Amino acid sequence: MSLTSKIKSNPKLKKLVHWMLIPTGESRPRLWVRWFVTPFYYPRGKGAVVRHYARLDVFPFNKFSLGSKTIIEDFATINNGVGDVIIGNNCGIGISNVIIGPVTMGNYVMLAQNIVVSGLNHGYEDVTLPPRVQKVVTKQINIMDNVWIGANCVVTAGVTIGKHAIIGAGSVITKDIPDYSVAVGNPARVIKKYNFTTNAWEKA
């Protein structure tokens, strides 16, 4: 049995390890994790850049990978506490983006500013408890190659954004977006699709 399996199978040990990694009531790793674990446990792809004021809230119990020549801009936050975060090559993660796993991004994904991509939801069904303390639910988000997402968008848990899709600024993506399409609005709807017969973007 691996060390990880032993920890997960022992509730008391799991609670202790969790406390050692994360201060009670917080979602950010302790300083020793950020200084001595993250830089070595999660090597970056060649030419990848994480700006000085970006936050990598990543933990060793889930996966995190950063592809080559990918940039994470200042004030962005990446959190893999409840699910893996996989970011491909040549991606741009804009200023003040928030990415909470489970999220997988392909290559050449471009995220503008102030975007939230969250595979996490808080439970709310039990009205005797505040949502903050209820069980979280996660659903995988997939963002395929060559996607461009405009500023101030929200990508909700469980959706897939297809290859070379364009999402207009301020949109809220609650359903899957097909390949080679343009979607806008709240909730986002497809307004254009690329026609490979005419080689043109056409109204949907």
C-alpha positions as CSV (number, residue, x, y, z in Angstrom):
1,M,0.0,0.0,0.0
2,S,1.4,3.4,-1.0
3,L,2.0,6.2,1.6
4,T,-0.9,8.2,0.1
5,S,-3.3,5.2,0.4
6,K,-2.3,4.7,4.0
7,I,-3.0,8.3,4.8
8,K,-6.4,8.3,3.1
9,S,-7.4,5.0,4.8
10,N,-6.7,6.4,8.3
11,P,-9.1,9.2,9.2
12,K,-7.0,10.5,12.1
13,L,-3.7,10.5,10.1
14,K,-5.5,12.1,7.2
15,K,-6.8,14.9,9.5
16,L,-3.3,15.5,10.9
17,V,-1.7,15.6,7.5
18,H,-4.4,18.0,6.2
19,W,-3.8,20.3,9.2
20,M,0.0,20.2,8.5
21,L,-0.6,21.3,4.9
22,I,-3.5,23.8,5.4
23,P,-4.3,26.1,8.3
24,T,-7.7,25.4,9.8
25,G,-10.5,27.2,7.9
26,E,-8.3,28.3,5.0
27,S,-7.8,27.0,1.4
28,R,-4.2,28.2,1.0
29,P,-1.3,25.9,1.8
30,R,1.1,26.7,4.6
31,L,4.2,28.7,3.9
32,W,6.5,25.7,4.1
33,V,4.4,24.0,1.4
34,R,4.6,27.0,-0.9
35,W,8.4,27.4,-0.4
36,F,9.7,23.8,-0.1
37,V,7.1,21.6,-1.8
38,T,5.4,23.3,-4.7
39,P,8.6,24.4,-6.6
40,F,10.0,20.9,-6.5
41,Y,7.0,18.7,-6.5
42,Y,5.4,20.5,-9.5
43,P,8.2,21.4,-12.0
44,R,7.1,23.8,-14.7
45,G,7.4,23.3,-18.5
46,K,10.3,24.9,-20.3
47,G,9.8,28.7,-20.6
48,A,6.7,28.7,-18.3
49,V,6.3,31.9,-16.3
50,V,4.5,32.5,-13.0
51,R,4.4,36.2,-12.2
52,H,5.5,37.3,-8.7
53,Y,2.0,38.2,-7.5
54,A,0.3,35.1,-8.7
55,R,-0.9,32.5,-6.1
56,L,-0.3,28.9,-6.6
57,D,-2.4,27.3,-4.0
58,V,-1.4,23.8,-4.9
59,F,-1.2,20.7,-2.7
60,P,0.7,17.4,-3.1
61,F,-2.5,15.3,-2.8
62,N,-3.8,16.4,-6.2
63,K,-2.1,16.9,-9.6
64,F,-0.9,20.2,-11.0
65,S,1.0,20.7,-14.2
66,L,2.0,23.8,-16.1
67,G,3.0,23.4,-19.8
68,S,5.9,25.0,-21.6
69,K,5.8,28.7,-22.5
70,T,2.6,29.2,-20.5
71,I,2.2,32.4,-18.5
72,I,0.3,32.9,-15.3
73,E,-0.2,36.7,-14.8
74,D,-0.2,38.7,-11.6
75,F,-3.0,38.3,-9.1
76,A,-4.2,35.0,-10.7
77,T,-5.0,32.2,-8.3
78,I,-4.6,28.5,-9.1
79,N,-6.1,26.0,-6.6
80,N,-6.0,22.2,-6.9
81,G,-7.3,21.5,-3.4
82,V,-10.4,19.7,-4.6
83,G,-9.3,18.5,-8.0
84,D,-6.4,18.3,-10.4
85,V,-5.4,21.4,-12.5
86,I,-3.7,20.6,-15.8
87,I,-2.7,23.5,-18.0
88,G,-1.2,22.8,-21.4
89,N,1.5,24.5,-23.5
90,N,1.5,28.1,-24.7
91,C,-1.4,29.2,-22.6
92,G,-2.1,32.7,-21.2
93,I,-3.8,32.9,-17.8
94,G,-4.7,36.5,-17.5
95,I,-4.6,39.0,-14.6
96,S,-6.9,38.2,-11.7
97,N,-8.1,34.8,-13.1
98,V,-9.2,32.2,-10.6
99,I,-8.9,28.5,-11.6
100,I,-10.2,25.9,-9.1
101,G,-9.9,22.2,-10.1
102,P,-10.8,19.8,-11.4
103,V,-9.8,21.7,-14.6
104,T,-8.0,20.5,-17.7
105,M,-6.8,23.0,-20.4
106,G,-5.4,22.1,-23.7
107,N,-2.7,24.1,-25.6
108,Y,-2.8,27.7,-26.8
109,V,-5.7,28.5,-24.4
110,M,-6.1,32.3,-23.9
111,L,-7.9,33.6,-20.9
112,A,-8.4,37.4,-20.6
113,Q,-8.8,39.2,-17.3
114,N,-11.0,38.5,-14.2
115,I,-12.2,35.1,-15.3
116,V,-13.4,32.4,-12.9
117,V,-13.1,28.8,-13.9
118,S,-14.3,26.6,-11.1
119,G,-15.0,22.9,-11.0
120,L,-16.3,23.3,-7.4
121,N,-19.7,24.0,-5.9
122,H,-20.8,24.2,-2.3
123,G,-23.7,22.2,-1.1
124,Y,-26.7,24.2,0.1
125,E,-29.5,21.6,0.5
126,D,-29.3,21.4,4.3
127,V,-30.9,24.6,5.5
128,T,-29.7,24.1,9.1
129,L,-26.1,24.7,8.0
130,P,-24.5,27.5,6.1
131,P,-23.3,26.6,2.6
132,R,-19.7,27.4,3.7
133,V,-19.6,24.3,5.9
134,Q,-21.5,21.9,3.7
135,K,-19.9,19.2,1.5
136,V,-18.4,20.4,-1.7
137,V,-19.3,18.9,-5.1
138,T,-16.9,18.8,-8.0
139,K,-17.3,18.3,-11.7
140,Q,-14.6,18.2,-14.3
141,I,-14.1,21.3,-16.6
142,N,-12.4,20.7,-19.9
143,I,-11.2,23.6,-22.1
144,M,-9.8,22.3,-25.4
145,D,-7.0,23.6,-27.6
146,N,-7.0,27.1,-29.0
147,V,-9.9,28.5,-26.9
148,W,-10.2,32.2,-26.3
149,I,-12.3,33.4,-23.3
150,G,-13.0,37.1,-23.0
151,A,-12.7,39.2,-19.8
152,N,-15.1,38.8,-16.8
153,C,-16.4,35.3,-17.8
154,V,-17.5,32.5,-15.5
155,V,-17.0,28.9,-16.5
156,T,-19.2,26.6,-14.3
157,A,-18.5,23.1,-13.1
158,G,-18.9,20.2,-15.4
159,V,-18.7,22.0,-18.8
160,T,-16.5,21.4,-21.8
161,I,-15.5,24.2,-24.1
162,G,-14.7,22.8,-27.5
163,K,-11.6,23.3,-29.7
164,H,-11.2,26.9,-31.1
165,A,-14.3,28.1,-29.4
166,I,-14.5,31.9,-28.6
167,I,-16.4,33.1,-25.6
168,G,-17.5,36.7,-25.5
169,A,-16.6,39.0,-22.6
170,G,-18.9,38.8,-19.5
171,S,-20.4,35.4,-20.5
172,V,-21.5,32.7,-18.1
173,I,-20.8,29.2,-19.5
174,T,-23.3,26.7,-17.9
175,K,-23.4,24.2,-20.8
176,D,-21.0,22.6,-23.2
177,I,-19.8,24.8,-26.1
178,P,-19.1,22.9,-29.4
179,D,-15.9,23.1,-31.4
180,Y,-15.4,26.1,-33.7
181,S,-18.2,28.2,-32.3
182,V,-18.7,31.7,-30.8
183,A,-20.8,31.9,-27.6
184,V,-21.9,35.0,-25.7
185,G,-24.3,35.9,-22.9
186,N,-25.6,34.8,-19.5
187,P,-26.2,32.0,-19.9
188,A,-23.9,31.7,-22.9
189,R,-25.5,30.7,-26.2
190,V,-23.8,29.9,-29.5
191,I,-24.3,32.7,-32.1
192,K,-21.8,31.6,-34.7
193,K,-20.2,28.4,-36.1
194,Y,-17.4,27.9,-38.5
195,N,-18.5,26.3,-41.7
196,F,-15.6,24.2,-43.2
197,T,-17.4,24.0,-46.5
198,T,-17.6,27.8,-47.1
199,N,-14.6,28.5,-44.9
200,A,-16.4,31.2,-43.1
201,W,-18.0,32.0,-39.7
202,E,-21.7,31.9,-40.0
203,K,-24.7,32.8,-37.8
204,A,-25.9,29.8,-35.8
